[in-house]
Each structure stands twice: as structure tokens, then as C-alpha cells.
Amino acid sequence: MLTIGKLGASAGVKVPTIRYYEQIGLLPDPDRSAGNQRLYPKTTMDRLAFIRHARELGFPLEAIRDLLSLSDRPDQSCAAADAIAKAQLQATRARIARLRALEAELERMVSQCACGTISDCRVIEVLGDHAHCAHDHQVADSMGD
């Protein structure tokens, strides 16, 4: 059995994150010691490592919840897991496309800078008016990625 600190250190996850995953039901409620200290079995460490790796790959928490639910029933078809992974791949490709458009726009903006005064600054001009952009990179959720 591991304490929350040892669990976090072993999985590379901070203690508040572990508590949050417990609150939202991604991790089961732990057993408690006589002193009311959380105690976790190795299976929780494995589950936490799964969550951490999925987060590193960009999976949203709801997809991770679904994948964990599927992993709890190993005799089922993996079609649902494949569908979740394919959706994540599509989302990743869309983010990459947005980032490439942002990169191109930033390169264009910087290359057009004459390094004069702010009143003639192309960077300030483009940032002040999206109409000066060559690419449509406005995406409502781009700040949340």
C-alpha cells in the first residue's frame, strides 16, 4: 500500500491532481489507515499511470473516463477504444493545422516588420486588426488547447 505522496512520486503526478481525480471519479476512493491516511494499492498506481499517459497524449478527461471504463471490461471488443483514439487523432491533426496556420501568420507578420517606429509597426497593425491576416486562424477554443 502506498501513501498519497508515494503514489504521486511513483506516477509523476502531484498530490492535488490525485485528489482531483478521486473527486471526479477517475480514481477509486482509497482505503484509510487507522490515522485516516489515504492508502493506495498498486492497481491505483497503474490506473494513475494510465491517466497520466492519456493526458500526455492530449485525451480529454471524459475520453479517459470512457477508456478506463472499457479497460475495466477486458473481454469486450476494442472498437469503442479505437473510436476514441481515432477521435483524438483527428482533434490532434486539427490542432496541428491551426498551429501551422498560426506559425505561417507569425512568420509573415515578423518578416514584414520594417523595424521602424511603433506607428509603422506591422506586428502592432496585424494584431490590432484580424483583417490584415493572410490566414483564418480564429478558433473559439484555441486558447484552451
NORMO-V948439 format. One line per field, one symbol per residue. ss: DSSP state (A for helix, B for strand, O for the rest). psi: psi as a letter, one per 40 degrees, with the letter a starting at -180 (. if undefined). burial: b if it has 24 or more other ideal C-beta (glycine too) atoms within 12 Angstrom, else e. A space follows every 10 residues. Layout:
ss = ???
psi = ???
burial = ???
This chain:
ss = OBOAAAAAAA AOOOAAAAAA AAAOOOOOOO BBOOOOOBBB OAAAAAAAAA AAAAAAOOOO AAAAAAAAAA AOOOOOOOAA AAAAAAAAAA AAAAAAAAAA AAAAAAAAAA AOOOOOOAAA OAAAAAAAOA AAOOOOOOOO OAAAO
psi = iiiddddddd efhidddddd dddeediihi iiidefhhhh iddddddddd ddddddeehi dddddddddd degeeiiedd dddddddddd dddddddddd dddddddddd dehefbidde hddddddehd deidihehhd edde.
burial = ebebeebbee bebeeeebee bbeeebbeeb eeeeeeebeb eeebbebbbb bbebbeebbe eebbeebbeb eeeeeeeeee beebeeebee eeeeeeebee ebeebeeebe eeeeeeeeee ebbeebeeee eeeeeeeeee eeeee
